[in-house]
């Protein structure tokens, strides 16, 4: 009896989780913080935090939505920040690294509007 009682909620969780997996939105990010040690700075050593030690810290959202017939809507919002103090980079803009929307077609390619990093 207990096996039958627990199987229902477990199956419900499995099916509800698969429904959420179909989303076309991705949350991503990088936090890059390092310790910088320099000896002989005016005769003394200096130890400090360094945000963006290897690459800039960032978080963002990106996604696509299928509109049918090979046409997709796409977007990306990306924020850069200083991991040492939490301040926004790129002049304090919320999504200063990238902020664009666009359309993509299987046959004709893509067109986007907004702030975009060329790669």
TIVOBA-996924 format. One record per residue (C-alpha): residue number from 1; residue in one letter; x, y, z. Coordinates in nm, 3 decimals, padded with zeros to 5 digits. Layout:
REM TIVOBA-996924
R;seq;type;east;north;up
R;NUM;A;X;Y;Z
...
***
This chain:
REM TIVOBA-996924
R;seq;type;east;north;up
R;1;X;00.000;00.000;00.000
R;2;X;00.278;00.244;00.079
R;3;X;00.451;00.172;-00.254
R;4;X;00.139;00.274;-00.445
R;5;X;00.102;00.590;-00.234
R;6;X;00.456;00.712;-00.307
R;7;X;00.459;00.617;-00.676
R;8;X;00.191;00.877;-00.764
R;9;X;00.375;01.184;-00.627
R;10;X;00.708;01.064;-00.771
R;11;X;00.555;01.024;-01.120
R;12;X;00.388;01.366;-01.088
R;13;X;00.728;01.525;-01.005
R;14;X;00.894;01.350;-01.300
R;15;X;00.634;01.476;-01.548
R;16;X;00.627;01.832;-01.406
R;17;X;01.009;01.855;-01.421
R;18;X;01.010;01.749;-01.787
R;19;X;00.759;02.024;-01.869
R;20;X;00.995;02.288;-01.723
R;21;X;01.290;02.145;-01.919
R;22;X;01.128;02.267;-02.245
R;23;X;01.198;02.634;-02.167
R;24;X;01.404;02.828;-02.420
R;25;X;01.562;03.063;-02.160
R;26;X;01.909;03.009;-02.009
R;27;X;02.051;03.183;-01.703
R;28;X;02.432;03.186;-01.708
R;29;X;02.723;03.360;-01.543
R;30;X;03.089;03.381;-01.447
R;31;X;03.232;03.516;-01.122
R;32;X;03.602;03.587;-01.160
R;33;X;03.780;03.710;-00.850
R;34;X;04.149;03.668;-00.776
R;35;X;04.414;03.767;-00.525
R;36;X;04.695;03.977;-00.664
R;37;X;05.025;03.975;-00.474
R;38;X;05.301;04.214;-00.573
R;39;X;05.632;04.235;-00.392
R;40;X;05.847;04.549;-00.385
R;41;X;05.584;04.821;-00.413
R;42;X;05.779;05.112;-00.269
R;43;X;05.985;04.867;-00.068
R;44;X;05.678;04.679;00.063
R;45;X;05.455;04.399;-00.062
R;46;X;05.094;04.454;-00.166
R;47;X;04.808;04.199;-00.154
R;48;X;04.473;04.297;-00.304
R;49;X;04.152;04.154;-00.451
R;50;X;04.130;04.175;-00.828
R;51;X;03.792;04.145;-00.999
R;52;X;03.810;04.014;-01.354
R;53;X;04.144;03.845;-01.295
R;54;X;04.119;03.624;-01.606
R;55;X;03.793;03.750;-01.762
R;56;X;03.514;03.985;-01.663
R;57;X;03.249;03.873;-01.416
R;58;X;02.902;03.859;-01.571
R;59;X;02.555;03.713;-01.554
R;60;X;02.293;03.699;-01.823
R;61;X;01.978;03.561;-01.976
R;62;X;01.948;03.432;-02.330
R;63;X;01.680;03.247;-02.514
R;64;X;01.494;03.160;-02.829
R;65;X;01.130;03.100;-02.916
R;66;X;01.024;02.899;-03.219
R;67;X;00.771;03.100;-03.420
R;68;X;00.712;02.827;-03.678
R;69;X;00.820;02.781;-04.038
R;70;X;01.190;02.792;-03.946
R;71;X;01.160;03.140;-03.788
R;72;X;01.281;03.200;-03.431
R;73;X;01.276;03.501;-03.201
R;74;X;01.595;03.541;-02.995
R;75;X;01.727;03.765;-02.719
R;76;X;02.025;03.809;-02.489
R;77;X;02.070;04.032;-02.182
R;78;X;02.416;04.033;-02.021
R;79;X;02.535;04.231;-01.719
R;80;X;02.898;04.288;-01.624
R;81;X;02.992;04.357;-01.262
R;82;X;03.284;04.401;-01.026
R;83;X;03.292;04.095;-00.798
R;84;X;03.491;04.282;-00.531
R;85;X;03.224;04.543;-00.458
R;86;X;02.917;04.443;-00.664
R;87;X;02.909;04.760;-00.877
R;88;X;02.790;04.737;-01.235
R;89;X;03.060;04.763;-01.502
R;90;X;03.022;04.920;-01.848
R;91;X;02.946;05.265;-01.708
R;92;X;02.687;05.141;-01.459
R;93;X;02.447;05.010;-01.725
R;94;X;02.235;04.717;-01.607
R;95;X;02.286;04.517;-01.925
R;96;X;02.591;04.701;-02.057
R;97;X;02.772;04.400;-02.200
R;98;X;02.491;04.287;-02.431
R;99;X;02.122;04.363;-02.473
R;100;X;01.959;04.266;-02.801
R;101;X;01.657;04.105;-02.962
R;102;X;01.628;03.957;-03.307
R;103;X;01.488;03.711;-03.553
R;104;X;01.659;03.405;-03.699
R;105;X;01.554;03.213;-04.007
R;106;X;01.691;02.878;-04.127
R;107;X;01.718;03.001;-04.486
R;108;X;01.800;03.373;-04.453
R;109;X;02.011;03.394;-04.134
R;110;X;01.972;03.633;-03.840
R;111;X;01.912;04.001;-03.775
R;112;X;01.950;04.156;-03.430
R;113;X;01.892;04.503;-03.283
R;114;X;02.056;04.643;-02.970
R;115;X;02.392;04.636;-02.793
R;116;X;02.589;04.335;-02.914
R;117;X;02.947;04.211;-02.873
R;118;X;03.103;04.109;-03.202
R;119;X;03.255;03.761;-03.177
***
